[in-house]
Amino acid sequence: MAEPMRIRATMAGDVADVKVLMNHPMETGLRKDAKTGQMIPAHFITEVIATVNGTPVLAAEMSGGISKNPYLGFKVKGPKAGDKVAVSWADNKGDKNSVEATIG
């Protein structure tokens, strides 16, 4: 099971500021294990989707070039305090994770 993600969503005027910390190893497949000398298999997030009240507001593709435990910040115009924002990811091994917050 994937580790929990952390999310914070705040309003600034008519713009929601969303910040998400996604716990993930983000292995490129090009690094060797220091102890065994074996290549560490690629394991990285490939897709991130964000919604506000179920409506998609962001879709992104990622690859192994992103650092471990990626931090994503984005702004969305139009939501109101109390709306629900959800962010989910899927990786190249079929793992998935998601988190939801109320915009404050």
N, C-alpha and C positions, 0 to 999 in steps of 0.2 A: 504494500500500500504506500502511496506517495505521501510525503510529509505535508502538513498543512501549509497553505499559502497565507500571507498576511495582506490585508487590503485596508485602505483608508480613502474615503470619498468625502470631500467638503465642498460647499458652495462658496463661490466668490462672485457676487452679482448674479448674472444669469448663466454662469459657467460652472460646471462641476469639475473639480480637480481630483483625478483618481490616481492613486499610487498603489502598486502591487509588487510584492516580493514573492517570486516564484522559486520554491526550493527544488533544485534539480542539479544533477552533477554536470550536465552539458559536456560530455566527453566527445572529442572530435574523432576518435578512432586512430589518431596519429601519435598518441603518447604511449610510452612504455611504462609498465609497473616497475618501480625502482627496485623492489625485492626480487621479482621473478624474471624480469627482462622481457616478459610477454607484452604484446600490444594490448592496450585496454580497448575493448570494443566500443564502437561509436554508440552513444546514447545521448540524444539531445531533443529538445522541444522542436517540433516542426510547425505547429499551428497554435495561434492564440486568438481567442474570440472574446469580445466584451459586448455585453448587452445592458441596456437600461430598460427596466420594466419589460424584459423579453424581446425588445427590439435591438437588432445588431447595430452597434455604433463603431466597432473596430474589428477588423480581421487582419491578421498579420502572419506571414510565413517566416520561420526562423531556420537556422542551420547550426552546425557545429562551431561556427565562428563567434557565437555569443558566450560570454563568460558564465562561470558557475553561479547558480542562484540569481538568475537575471532579475533586474529591477525595471519595471515598466511604469512610466508616468504618462498620462494623457489627459486632455481637457475635452469636455463635451458641452456644447452650448444647448440649452433648452431644458434639461431636467430641473426638477424642483426638489427642495429638501423633503426627505421622506421617501423619495423614489428609490427603487432597488437597482443596484448595479452588480453585475455578475461577470467574472472573468474566468475562463477555462482554457486549459491547454491540453494538447495531445503530443506524444513523442514518437520517435521512430521505432519504438518497441511495443507500441500499442497502449502504453500507460497513459492515464488521464488524471486530471485534477481540476478542481474548481473552487471558487470562493465567492461569497456574496456579502454585500454590505448595504446598509441604508445610508443614502446621501444625507449628510448633516450640515 
